[in-house]
Amino acid sequence: MHFPVQGAELASGARATSNVEFGYTSNGTDSGIGEPDLFIHHVETLEIASEAGATALRGSLWVEETRFREQEIENDQALGLSFALGQQLSPELVLRGSVSMLAANTGDDWNLAGFYIATRTPSLSADAMVEAILTLQGAELSGKVSVGGHRYGAASFPGLPLDPFKLQADDTRYGFEVRLRQSIGPVIGLAALEGEAVEISQGDQQQLGRLPGSKLRGSLGVEIKIGGATLTGEGGGVLAWADGQQLVRPYGKLRVAAALTDTLSVEAAAGTHVELVDNLDAAGSFDRRLALAVAYALAPGLSVTASAERTDRVGLLDSAVTSGESVFRLGLEHELSRQLSYNVRVSRTLHEDFTERYRKDEFVLGVTGSI
């Protein structure tokens, strides 16, 4: 599930967008027992935007659904709502705020000691943030505070004589981030401080084994532009606290983006991250990511893309809990007009973790239209 991006392309007015994807997958359940299946995924979004002087408003309402032909347990439904506000308080100061909510009904299969059990879980998630951006001569200082969380209902077990009970722990997340961009001649200096705390109720800690945690990250970096290439590098460290332990993890982020010709561009990225919400072990995970993407424009509005991505995760407290995934994609995108486009993509996913390994191949045809 996702929240539509609060972009700036809709300055004022209303727009309705529909994205429909038809696909084939070799592994409908993303698991060691997944079977081939056909599926349809669609998202319908209504956006309303308004600008009046120094104030900009934007709201979105959307519905999302995934349906499989055979493996119906994997069917998902969601309803989302988001609202964003921007205010230019002065020529140097901008204030932004947003609120998002998502109600979902998610089908999945759980691997319990080698036994796969079909489940269906209702959930509600919400996020809110306020951000201030101050721009001075040669410098940009931004500060953001956020709060969010998930609430999960009791899971049902289609086809099994079991009463519903809870499988996932509720979480509440608090965060802040301060970032500074400072021009130093041809180089832009970067500095950032980020904090996050994730709370878990005592009941879910005791019944589900989920642990709360917090982290503090500090980093320094540079951004350099040379011709059509941009290099961004950041490095630092993360202090994390979970289960009465203080942990230290390295932090790094490297991104290189270059327009090699008028039609060919390439982007490479690598980084590390301490994750406390989408937990791998009881408290979280330490993640490493590598990615490479290439785009080639065949004609105006027509492009071919290729990408490869590798993600490795290790339990934050238990290093024996691991997960790795490689994803390879090849796609074609064609914008027929401002209101209509289509895309075709094929992908292969290779996944392994401490309980199973599997492969998934997909072919997807998508059409997007707006009015």
Secondary structure, DSSP 4 states (H G I P E B T S, - for coil): --PPP--SS--SEEEEEEEEEEEEES-TTSSTT---EEEEEEEEEEEEEEEETTEEEEEEEEEEEEEESS-GGG-EEEEEEEEEEEEE-SSSEEEEEEEEEEEEEEEEEEEETTEEEEEEEEEEEEEEEEEEEEEETTEEEEEEEEEEEEEE-PBB-TTS----B--S--EEEEEEEEEEEEEETTEEEEEEEEEEEEE--HHHHHHH----EEEEEEEEEEEEEETTEEEEEEEEEEEEEETTEEEEEEEEEEEEEEE-SSSEEEEEEEEEEEESSS-SSSS-EEEEEEEEEEEEEEETTEEEEEEEEEEEEEESS-TT-EEEEEEEEEEEEEE-SSSEEEEEEEEEEEEEESS-EEEEEEEEEEEEEE-
